[in-house]
Each structure stands twice: as structure tokens, then as C-alpha cells.
Amino acid sequence: MDENKGYWNPIVAGIILGFALFGSFMIAGQGMGASGAFARASAQLTYLYDSAFATNAYAAKYLINGDALANWTVIQVFGIFIGGYISAAFAGRIKGSIDRGEGYSATKRLFWAFAGGVIIAIATRFARGCTSGQALDGAASFSVGAWIFMLATFGAVFFFANFFKKQWKGMH
């Protein structure tokens, strides 16, 4: 089976992403980071539980008139999920299994995926943006901090990949 079944050429995909990022800056006045949508959803859920949360300085910037979800980034994230599903469906890549390496149970794989997601979610709040926001938006605006972030991220991935590659060996 061809491992690259249905994937776009990365150069073409990168060029399209660059045009989309440029359009985002021109139309919305900001880039395309995704973590802001999750921060807005968290603020909205907390506000629904306790409306006094709107007086919190952190939450107030998201809760405009009590509605944190009335923002284009929230719609963008829904579009990411919908677009990803449609793309996978057209390419025939939707399957009912969990990719994992030899000796890794589905439970263990899902646990580590969830744990990694939680760590990334917390880190995006500390970093004031997600990887896409830091790398795409920051690099496009020539932010020195974003370029340092990208170099550190690629360096860390290169270093730590060896510790986790056994999860992917023999993957079907």
C-alpha cells in the first residue's frame, strides 16, 4: 500500500498555505493560529458556569458581551476539522483503527496522545500561541522570538524523536 496515498505535494501545499496566511493578514488583520479558539471555548464554558468570570482580566478579552465564540478563529477551527475530514474522505484515508507501534496497546497509544495534547494545550497558553501561530504568523511577520521558537522546536523534535520512535516501528 502506498504510504503517501492522497497526500498533496508539500511544496504545493506550502504555497497554498502561504497564500491563505497572506489572505488572513489582509482580510482579518491577523494570522491563522488555532489555540485562541480553544481559549475562547474554555472562557465561554467557564462563563456559562459562573458569569462573574467575565470580570476576570484574562477572560474579559475573550468574553465580549458574554460571547467568546463570536470570533472568526472559532469558525476556522471548525473548518479545520470539517476540511480535514473531507480531504481524508476524498483520499480514501478514513479507517476505523488506531495507528500504533508494535507492543503498544490502543489504550496506551490513546493515553499518550491525550497526555501530549494536554501538555501542548498548557504550553500554548504559556507561549501565548500555538505552534501554527508561532511558526506561521510569527515567521511571516519576522518575529525574532518566533524564529527562535521554530529552531528550538525543530531541535527538540530531532533530539527527542529517538526516544519515541519505538511507538511507530512496525506500524501498519
N, C-alpha and C positions, 0 to 999 in steps of 0.2 A: 504494500500500500504506500502511496506517495505521501510522505510526511508534510509536504507543502501544499497539499490539495486545497485549492480555493483561496490561497493567500495571495495578496497583491504583491507586486514588486515593491520592496521597501523604498526605493528611490522615488517611484511614482507616488506612493502613499505619503512619503515625507513632503513632497512638493505640494500635494493637495492639502496636507495638514498646515503647511506654511501659509498657503493662500487663505485657509479657514481662520488661522490665527490673525493674519493681517485684517481680514474682514471683521473679526471680532473687535479688534482695536478700533477700526474705523467706525463701526456701527454702534457698538456698546460702550466704547471708551475704556474697555478693559480686556484682559486676556481670557483664556479659557480654563482656568483651574477648576477643579471639581470639589475640593474639600469644603468650600464655602457653602455649598448646598447641604452638606451633611451638618455643618454647624447651624445653619438656618433651621433644618428639620429638628435638631436637638433643642434649639431655643423654642421652637413652636410647641413641641411636645411638653417641655417644662412649663411654658406659659399656660398651656391648657390645664395643667395640673395645679399651678399656682400663678394667678395673674399678677401677683406682686413681683414676680420675677422680671417683669418689664422695667422695673426701676433699677435693676442691676446694670451697671455701666457696660459690661460685656454684652449682655443681651439686648440692651437698648438699641445698639447699632443694627441689629437684625430685626427687631420687632417694631416695625414702623406701623402704627395704628393696630398693633396686636397681630399683625400678619407677617410672619417671617418667610412664608413660602411664595409671596408675590414678588419673585425675583427671577430673572432670566436664567441664572445658574441652576436653579432647581429644575426648570424645564429642560435645560441642557443635559442634566444627569439622567432624567427620564429618557431623553433622546439617545443617550449613550447606550442604555440598556436595550431599548427598542431596536436601534440601529445594529447593535451587536448581534441580537437575536436574528434579525432579518438577514444580515450578512452571513451568519453561520448556517442559516436555513438554505440560502441560495447556494452556498458552497458545499452543502451536504456534510457539515461537520457536527451536527447535533447528534449526541448519543447519550444513552442513559447509563453512563458509567463514570467512575471517578478515576482519573489518571493518577497512578502512584507507582512507586518503585517496588521491586521485589522485596518481600518481607515486611511491607508496610500495609497495615490493615486500612480499610476505608475510614474507620473511626479515628485512627491515629493521623491519617492524612488530613481529615477534616478538622481535627483538633489543632494541628499545627497551622493550617491555613487560617483558621479563626484567630488563633493567638497572634500570628503575624499581622493579620488585619487590624487587631486591637492595638498592637504596638505602633503600626503605621498611623492609625487614626489619632492616637495621642501625640505622636511625633509631629503630625501636620499642624496641630494646634500650637505646639511649642515653636515650630518653624514659621508659623503664620502663613502656611500654604502647603499644598500637596506637591508631590513630585512634578506633576504636569505643570502646575502653576509656577513652581520654582524654575524648572528646567526650560519649559517653553516660553512662558511670559517673561521670566527674568532674563533669560538669554537673549530673547528678542529685543529687550529694552537695554541690553548691555549692562545689566546689574552685576557688579563685581561679586557680590555675595552669592548670586545665583550661579555664576561660573564656578566659584569655589565649591558650592554645594554639589554641582554636577560632577566635578572632578573627584570630590570626596565620595560621592555615591558610587561612581563607576569603580573607584579604587577599592571601596569596601566590598562591593559585589564581586569583583575579581578575587579579592582575598578570601571572602567567606564562602564562595561557591564550592570550594573543595570540601568544606565541612558538611555540606548538604547534598552533594551530588549523588550519594547512595540512594536517596529517596527517588531519584529519577532513573537509575540504571535498570535496564530491562523493562522499561515502561512500554506497555502495549498501546 
